[in-house]
């Protein structure tokens, strides 16, 4: 059990979960331990000086431990007891296992990393069963999570690999299921508390929140996606296609989106997904989650404002004039000037 502290519960669970997962990884037999050190070290380098707190506790971070702290406080008499600590370590293990998987699928990392991912998944499942205290009930929920996650992730990988993919409402909704494994520790606490009937509503919240998270990630990673040949809802919204457009085309596309309305529409779609995450939670009202959603929306709006100003500021005056007035007849391929809708 965590000792009493004035520190935020989510922050304490984050630190505890990461520390326990790291101790487990360091204790693995070779060569798994070496693979773990490579993955963990690469992750630390990627997230920068802010460390895990920047990844999980910031307004634009992954809200896994915010959700964990909220569920623990909502349904358990001891929100910092051993079952919650097991769930915290499981959360960290799931995140890093999915990191391994994404590196292999999206970044072309060595396929041998799947063996470490399997090890971390096994550890996380054992911790969730222990946290839940009812293996049969937890396994039933877990099978649902894995099947729906795998189906959505596979379909999404295929859509992102196709330059002509259409991002309709169904494809957008699938984005939320890609984060489902990290809802497993949340479900374990519900089972522990005898509130498994709240799982469908909690799942809705996780999926809707995750749609907003993924749409935000796609906005931030547009240049990297184009360079890697990956499609995304953001690229689709701005009329960009991998193989046809390059990273240098993102800023002109944002300027075009400001004029046509595609840019504010994408931001509003992201905000709407985040706001909708609170709707299923009448049974588990959460000031913690509501505060996080407000902070995330504010951070998204700030990021969008800065990104739009940057796109406008990078253009030469003549370029802006041509884009606004469309007084150009050179007919260059993929020209954003001639692609404008008639005034």
C-alpha positions as CSV (number, residue, x, y, z in Angstrom):
1,X,0.0,0.0,0.0
2,X,1.2,3.5,-0.7
3,X,1.9,5.6,2.3
4,X,-0.4,8.7,2.8
5,X,0.7,11.7,0.9
6,X,-0.6,15.0,-0.4
7,X,0.7,14.2,-3.8
8,X,-1.9,13.5,-6.5
9,X,-2.9,9.8,-6.6
10,X,-2.4,9.5,-10.4
11,X,1.1,10.8,-10.1
12,X,2.0,8.4,-7.3
13,X,0.5,5.5,-9.2
14,X,2.4,6.5,-12.3
15,X,5.7,6.6,-10.5
16,X,5.0,3.4,-8.6
17,X,3.9,1.5,-11.8
18,X,6.9,2.6,-13.8
19,X,9.3,1.7,-11.0
20,X,7.9,-1.7,-10.6
21,X,7.8,-2.4,-14.3
22,X,11.4,-1.3,-14.6
23,X,12.5,-3.6,-11.8
24,X,10.7,-6.5,-13.5
25,X,12.3,-5.7,-16.8
26,X,15.8,-5.4,-15.4
27,X,15.4,-8.8,-13.7
28,X,14.4,-10.7,-16.8
29,X,16.9,-13.3,-18.1
30,X,19.2,-12.4,-21.0
31,X,18.7,-11.6,-23.8
32,X,15.3,-10.3,-22.8
33,X,16.8,-7.9,-20.2
34,X,19.0,-6.4,-22.9
35,X,16.0,-5.9,-25.1
36,X,14.1,-4.4,-22.2
37,X,17.0,-1.9,-21.6
38,X,17.0,-0.9,-25.2
39,X,13.3,-0.4,-25.4
40,X,13.1,1.5,-22.1
41,X,16.1,3.6,-22.9
42,X,14.7,4.5,-26.3
43,X,11.4,5.4,-24.8
44,X,13.1,7.7,-22.3
45,X,15.0,9.4,-25.0
46,X,11.9,9.8,-27.1
47,X,9.8,11.5,-24.4
48,X,12.7,13.8,-23.4
49,X,13.6,15.5,-20.2
50,X,10.0,15.6,-18.8
51,X,10.2,11.8,-18.3
52,X,7.1,9.7,-17.7
53,X,5.3,12.6,-16.1
54,X,5.4,14.4,-19.5
55,X,4.1,11.3,-21.3
56,X,1.3,10.5,-18.8
57,X,0.5,13.5,-16.7
58,X,0.6,16.5,-19.1
59,X,-2.5,17.8,-20.7
60,X,-1.4,16.4,-24.1
61,X,-0.1,13.1,-22.6
62,X,-1.6,9.6,-22.5
63,X,-4.2,9.8,-19.6
64,X,-3.8,6.2,-18.5
65,X,-2.9,6.9,-14.9
66,X,-5.4,9.7,-14.7
67,X,-8.1,7.1,-15.5
68,X,-6.6,4.6,-13.1
69,X,-6.6,7.0,-10.2
70,X,-10.1,8.1,-11.0
71,X,-11.5,4.5,-11.1
72,X,-9.6,3.6,-7.9
73,X,-11.0,6.6,-6.0
74,X,-14.5,6.0,-7.4
75,X,-15.0,2.3,-6.6
76,X,-12.5,1.1,-3.9
77,X,-12.4,1.9,-0.2
78,X,-8.6,1.8,-0.3
79,X,-7.6,3.6,-3.6
80,X,-3.9,3.1,-2.9
81,X,-4.1,-0.5,-1.8
82,X,-2.2,-3.5,-3.3
83,X,-4.7,-4.3,-6.0
84,X,-4.4,-0.7,-7.3
85,X,-0.6,-1.0,-7.2
86,X,-0.8,-4.2,-9.2
87,X,-3.0,-2.4,-11.7
88,X,-0.5,0.4,-11.9
89,X,2.3,-1.9,-12.8
90,X,0.0,-3.7,-15.3
91,X,-0.7,-0.3,-16.9
92,X,3.0,0.4,-17.4
93,X,3.6,-3.1,-18.7
94,X,0.8,-2.7,-21.2
95,X,2.0,0.6,-22.4
96,X,5.5,-0.6,-23.1
97,X,4.3,-3.9,-24.7
98,X,2.2,-1.8,-27.1
99,X,5.2,0.4,-27.7
100,X,7.2,-2.7,-28.8
101,X,4.3,-3.7,-31.1
102,X,4.0,-0.2,-32.6
103,X,7.7,0.0,-33.2
104,X,7.7,-3.2,-35.1
105,X,4.5,-2.5,-37.1
106,X,4.9,1.2,-37.8
107,X,8.6,1.9,-37.5
108,X,10.2,-1.2,-38.9
109,X,11.9,-2.1,-35.6
110,X,13.5,-5.6,-35.3
111,X,10.8,-8.2,-35.2
112,X,12.5,-9.9,-32.3
113,X,11.0,-7.2,-30.0
114,X,7.7,-9.2,-30.1
115,X,9.3,-11.6,-27.6
116,X,9.7,-8.9,-25.1
117,X,6.2,-7.7,-25.8
118,X,4.9,-11.2,-25.1
119,X,6.8,-11.2,-21.8
120,X,5.3,-7.9,-20.7
121,X,1.8,-8.9,-21.8
122,X,2.1,-12.0,-19.7
123,X,3.2,-10.0,-16.7
124,X,0.4,-7.5,-17.1
125,X,-2.3,-10.2,-17.4
126,X,-1.1,-11.9,-14.2
127,X,-1.2,-8.6,-12.4
128,X,-4.7,-7.8,-13.6
129,X,-6.0,-11.2,-12.5
130,X,-4.5,-10.6,-9.1
131,X,-5.9,-7.1,-8.9
132,X,-9.4,-8.3,-10.0
133,X,-9.5,-11.1,-7.5
134,X,-11.9,-13.0,-9.7
135,X,-10.1,-14.7,-12.6
136,X,-13.1,-15.9,-14.5
137,X,-14.9,-12.6,-14.6
138,X,-11.7,-10.7,-15.5
139,X,-10.8,-13.2,-18.3
140,X,-14.2,-12.8,-19.9
141,X,-13.7,-9.0,-20.1
142,X,-10.1,-9.4,-21.2
143,X,-11.0,-11.7,-24.1
144,X,-13.5,-9.1,-25.3
145,X,-10.8,-6.4,-25.1
146,X,-8.2,-8.4,-27.0
147,X,-10.4,-9.4,-29.8
148,X,-11.9,-5.9,-30.4
149,X,-8.4,-4.3,-30.1
150,X,-6.8,-6.7,-32.5
151,X,-9.5,-6.4,-35.1
152,X,-9.5,-2.6,-34.9
153,X,-5.7,-2.4,-35.0
154,X,-5.3,-4.7,-38.0
155,X,-7.9,-2.8,-39.9
156,X,-6.3,0.5,-39.0
157,X,-2.9,-0.6,-40.1
158,X,-4.2,-1.5,-43.5
159,X,-6.1,1.8,-43.8
160,X,-2.9,3.8,-42.9
161,X,-0.9,1.8,-45.5
162,X,-3.3,2.7,-48.3
163,X,-2.9,6.2,-49.8
164,X,-6.5,6.4,-50.9
165,X,-8.2,5.4,-47.7
166,X,-11.4,7.2,-46.8
167,X,-11.7,8.2,-43.1
168,X,-15.5,7.9,-42.5
169,X,-17.2,7.8,-39.1
170,X,-16.6,4.1,-38.6
171,X,-12.9,4.5,-39.4
172,X,-12.6,7.4,-36.9
173,X,-14.5,5.4,-34.2
174,X,-12.0,2.5,-34.7
175,X,-9.2,4.8,-33.5
176,X,-10.5,4.5,-29.9
177,X,-10.3,0.7,-29.8
178,X,-6.5,0.8,-30.4
179,X,-6.0,1.9,-26.8
180,X,-8.3,-0.8,-25.3
181,X,-5.6,-3.0,-23.8
182,X,-4.7,-0.2,-21.4
183,X,-8.3,-0.3,-20.2
184,X,-7.7,-3.8,-18.8
185,X,-6.3,-2.5,-15.4
186,X,-9.4,-0.3,-15.1
187,X,-11.7,-3.2,-15.7
188,X,-9.8,-5.2,-13.1
189,X,-10.6,-2.6,-10.4
190,X,-14.2,-2.7,-11.4
191,X,-14.3,-6.4,-11.1
192,X,-12.5,-6.2,-7.7
193,X,-15.2,-3.7,-6.5
194,X,-18.1,-5.8,-7.7
195,X,-19.0,-3.2,-10.3
196,X,-18.3,-5.2,-13.5
197,X,-21.7,-3.9,-14.8
198,X,-20.1,-0.5,-15.1
199,X,-17.6,-1.8,-17.7
200,X,-19.6,-1.0,-20.8
201,X,-19.9,2.6,-19.8
202,X,-16.3,2.8,-18.8
203,X,-15.3,1.3,-22.2
204,X,-17.3,3.9,-24.0
205,X,-15.4,6.6,-22.1
206,X,-12.0,5.1,-22.9
207,X,-12.8,4.7,-26.6
208,X,-14.2,8.2,-27.0
209,X,-11.3,9.7,-25.1
210,X,-8.9,7.7,-27.2
211,X,-10.4,8.9,-30.4
212,X,-9.6,12.4,-29.3
213,X,-6.1,11.3,-28.3
214,X,-5.4,9.6,-31.6
215,X,-6.7,12.5,-33.7
216,X,-4.4,14.8,-31.7
217,X,-1.5,12.5,-32.3
218,X,-2.2,12.4,-36.0
219,X,-2.2,16.2,-36.1
220,X,1.1,16.4,-34.3
221,X,2.7,13.6,-36.4
222,X,1.5,14.6,-39.9
223,X,5.0,15.3,-41.3
224,X,6.4,12.1,-39.9
225,X,3.4,10.1,-41.3
226,X,4.0,11.6,-44.8
227,X,7.7,10.8,-44.6
228,X,6.9,7.2,-43.6
229,X,4.2,6.8,-46.2
230,X,1.4,6.4,-43.7
231,X,-2.1,7.8,-44.1
232,X,-4.2,9.3,-41.2
233,X,-7.5,11.0,-40.6
234,X,-5.7,14.3,-40.3
235,X,-4.0,13.9,-43.7
236,X,-7.3,12.9,-45.2
237,X,-9.1,15.9,-43.8
238,X,-6.5,18.3,-45.3
239,X,-6.4,16.5,-48.7
240,X,-2.9,15.1,-48.3
241,X,-1.9,11.7,-49.6
242,X,1.2,9.7,-48.8
243,X,3.3,9.2,-52.0
244,X,1.9,12.3,-53.6
245,X,2.6,14.8,-50.9
246,X,5.7,15.4,-48.7
247,X,6.2,16.9,-45.3
248,X,6.8,20.3,-46.9
249,X,3.2,20.2,-48.1
250,X,1.7,20.2,-44.5
251,X,2.0,23.9,-43.9
252,X,0.4,24.9,-47.2
253,X,-2.4,22.4,-46.5
254,X,-3.1,24.0,-43.2
255,X,-3.3,27.4,-44.8
256,X,-5.7,25.9,-47.3
257,X,-7.7,24.3,-44.5
258,X,-8.0,27.7,-42.8
259,X,-9.6,29.1,-45.8
260,X,-11.9,26.1,-46.7
261,X,-12.8,25.3,-43.1
262,X,-11.2,21.9,-43.0
263,X,-8.7,22.9,-40.3
264,X,-11.2,24.2,-37.7
265,X,-13.5,21.3,-38.6
266,X,-10.8,18.8,-37.7
267,X,-10.1,20.6,-34.4
268,X,-13.8,20.7,-33.5
269,X,-14.1,17.0,-34.3
270,X,-11.2,16.3,-31.9
271,X,-12.8,18.5,-29.2
272,X,-16.1,16.8,-29.7
273,X,-14.6,13.3,-29.2
274,X,-13.0,14.5,-25.9
275,X,-16.2,16.1,-24.6
276,X,-18.2,13.1,-25.5
277,X,-16.0,10.9,-23.2
278,X,-17.8,12.3,-20.2
279,X,-21.3,11.4,-21.3
280,X,-21.5,7.7,-20.3
281,X,-20.3,8.4,-16.8
282,X,-23.4,9.3,-14.8
283,X,-22.7,6.3,-12.6
284,X,-19.1,7.3,-11.9
285,X,-19.0,11.1,-12.0
286,X,-15.4,12.2,-12.2
287,X,-14.2,15.7,-11.4
288,X,-10.7,14.3,-12.1
289,X,-11.6,13.2,-15.6
290,X,-13.6,16.3,-16.3
291,X,-10.6,18.4,-15.3
292,X,-8.3,16.4,-17.6
293,X,-10.7,16.7,-20.5
294,X,-10.9,20.5,-20.0
295,X,-7.1,20.7,-19.8
296,X,-6.6,18.6,-22.9
297,X,-9.1,20.7,-24.9
298,X,-7.3,23.9,-23.9
299,X,-3.9,22.4,-24.8
300,X,-5.3,21.3,-28.2
301,X,-6.7,24.8,-28.9
302,X,-3.4,26.3,-28.0
303,X,-1.5,23.9,-30.2
304,X,-3.9,24.5,-33.1
305,X,-3.6,28.2,-32.8
306,X,0.2,28.1,-32.7
307,X,0.3,25.7,-35.6
308,X,-2.0,27.9,-37.7
309,X,0.1,31.0,-37.0
310,X,3.3,29.1,-37.9
311,X,1.8,28.0,-41.2
312,X,0.8,31.6,-42.0
313,X,4.1,33.0,-40.9
314,X,6.2,30.6,-42.9
315,X,4.6,31.6,-46.3
316,X,6.1,34.4,-48.4
317,X,3.7,37.3,-49.0
318,X,3.5,36.4,-52.7
319,X,2.6,32.8,-51.8
320,X,-0.1,34.0,-49.5
321,X,-1.4,36.3,-52.2
322,X,-1.6,33.5,-54.7
323,X,-3.3,31.2,-52.3
324,X,-5.9,33.7,-51.4
325,X,-6.6,35.3,-54.8
326,X,-5.8,32.1,-56.9
327,X,-4.3,34.4,-59.6
328,X,-2.0,31.7,-61.0
329,X,-2.3,29.7,-64.1
330,X,0.9,27.6,-64.1
331,X,-1.1,24.4,-63.4
332,X,1.6,22.7,-61.3
333,X,0.8,19.2,-60.1
334,X,-0.9,19.1,-56.7
335,X,-1.1,22.9,-56.6
336,X,-2.9,24.2,-53.5
337,X,-3.6,27.5,-55.3
338,X,-5.7,25.9,-58.0
339,X,-7.2,23.4,-55.6
340,X,-9.1,26.2,-53.8
341,X,-12.8,26.2,-54.0
342,X,-14.2,29.0,-56.2
343,X,-14.7,32.2,-54.3
